[in-house]
């Protein structure tokens, strides 16, 4: 054991006397300055409702009477009832357009045609009323077809069927809209003749036969409806508390104008709003998850009206877990900080941890490059320089020599990572506050954990160390496989730069991407930050070095892929080094 430590110490001494160390230090200083200049994260999305007003009564008046507030929230909550009806196929009303309701309307129109034909044959005086009924019925059908493109109904029809259905509806509409005296028999007769002769109703009927009506299981709908009824009860309870405050405010001007009381009242408004948001997210996302879990990826892409190219099942599950927890425990998102993201603040104000995270995202990129350069030159460089022969003739086994080189390179990276962390922390604490709420982590889209920000920062640093270790092993493997020092360094750097800067954008949309080792090295993405997307320019820059998280990925899966990749690198590295002749 002593010999391995002695070897590691010797390797570190060789690393730190290289002139490249000064170059690296200069690069890190420049990178730190660049970090300070470019750090300007977008503020975390603010779901807090702040109605103008200095009294409880004035705030309540705006909350009740302004269409942007209570009535709007209530309407969004009521939409969930129609959403549940739609996917349980309980309603055939025009408010909830389903396949069955469209087919019912077509049957009604067919009946009108039959009645009109019978009346025309019998020369009945009521033929005009049938013509008018035909006009009204076909117009209603068009309205229903157009309403398919609603926020939730669009999930039940494929793009191909929707285009056919809409095209035929437009043709039908063109026939109904013929010019002429709309009160004349000729006008209505022209509608009958053109619609009947071209069999437009039959065409639409046939298309609808091929349209898939998605039905969610009754157990799922029952569970989701319980969230809906609970949300209504929560809102009613909050509203009762607000009304009690208004009553007290009307009887006491001191209570009405007290700033603390007004702030509490505004918080109730926010709670009312977030209750509806949580319920909507839970119900809609659970339905979406149910649908997408029973469909193939290609089937999902074929649906009309949703941009499923960006659909991510992992993010969906994470959002469901988050909102379920908050809803069931009477908690709200504003009470907790979010997981660190390069493009957004974790709290509603920038703090030092946000800066440290952003800085390390960039600085760690440079640290890994230098670890790759050093690792790539460990074997090939010493072989070319002749120092490897001097080391080999000493009483050390080759596996210890190799281990010392790998470990020394990793330690070098960890030392510079620690220095970078300390410096960014000092800069961050001088520029920003350390104040932060507890952070809500959603581990593996399954488990909610609340941690202090410094704990999460330590977890993040550990994930960076894993990345440093794997890239170091890759570089040493390449250095062992190639006799040329220059070739080993160039190949190692090109691989890392390609993966970090181009790999994500080129392969992230492919299903095999999740099996690539480099897409699984960022373990921090499994701690709950996937619902914080976007950001400004600095956010986009920072996220260049973070690999996407695909639907089927998880922490255990990435851990296994990384471990297997490390083993694949280590075995041939030691084998080649052990059996190679050292000139």
VENCOR-V857222 format. One line per field, one symbol per residue. ss: DSSP state (a for helix, b for strand, c for the rest). phi: phi as a letter, one per 20 degrees, with the letter a starting at -180 (. if undefined). burial: 1 if it has 24 or more other ideal C-beta (glycine too) atoms within 12 Angstrom, else 0. A space follows every 50 residues. Layout:
# VENCOR-V857222
ss = ???
phi = ???
burial = ???
This chain:
# VENCOR-V857222
ss = caaaaaaaaaaaaaaacccaaaaaaaaaaaaaaaaaaacccbcccccccc cccccaaaaaaaaaaccccaaaaaaaaaaaaaaaaaaaccccccccccaa aaaaaaaaaaaaaaaaaaaaacccccaaaaaaaaaaaaaaaaaaaacccc ccaaaacbaaaaaaaaaaaaaaaaaaccccccccaaaaaaaaaaaaaaca aaaaaaaaaccccccccaaaaaaaaaaaaaaaaaaaaaaaaaaaaaaaaa acaaaaacaaaaaaaaaaaaaaaaaaaaaaaaaaaaaaaaaaacccaaaa acbccccaaaccaaaaaaaaaaaaaaaaccccaaacbccccccbcccccc baaaaaaaaaaaaaaaaaaaaaaaaaaacaaaaaacaaaaaacccccaaa aaaaaaaaaaaaaaaaaaaaaaaaaaaaaaacbcccccbbbbbcccbbbb bcaaaaaaaaaaaaaaaaaaaaaaaaaaaaacccaaaaaaaaaaaaaaaa aaaaaaacccaaaaacaaaaccaaaaacccccccccaaaaaaaaaccccc ccccaaaaaaaaaaaaaaaaaaaaaaaaacccc
phi = .ffffffffffffffeeffffffffffffffffffffefbfffggeeeed fgqdcffffffffeeeffdgfffffffffffffffgeelecdeffcfdff fffffffffgfffffffffffelffegfffffffffffffffgffffgee fdfffdcfgfffffffffffffffffegfqffeefffffffgfffffelf fffffffffeeeefdegfffffffffffffffffffffffffffffgfff ebffffdffffffffffffffffffffffffffffffffgfffdcfgfff fefenceffefcffffffffffffffffdldcfffceefgcfecffdecf cfffffffffgeffffffgfffffffegegffffenffffffeffcffff fffffffffffgffffffffffffffffffeceefaffeeedfmlcdecd cfgffffffffffffffgfffffffffffffdeeffffffffffffffff ddgffedfeeffgfefffedeefffedodfeddnoeffffffffddffde geebffgfffgfffffffffgfffffffeefef
burial = 00000011011101100000000110110011001101111111001010 10101110110111000011001101101111111111100000011111 11111101110110110001000000100111111011111111101111 01111111101101110110111011000000000011111101110001 10011011001111110001100110110111011001100100110010 00000100001100111111111111111111111111111110000001 00110101001111111111111111100011111111111111111101 11111111111111111111111111111111100011001100010101 11111111111111111011101110110001010110111111100111 10100110111011111111111111111111001001101110110011 00110001000011011111111111111111101001101111111111 111110110011001100110011011001010
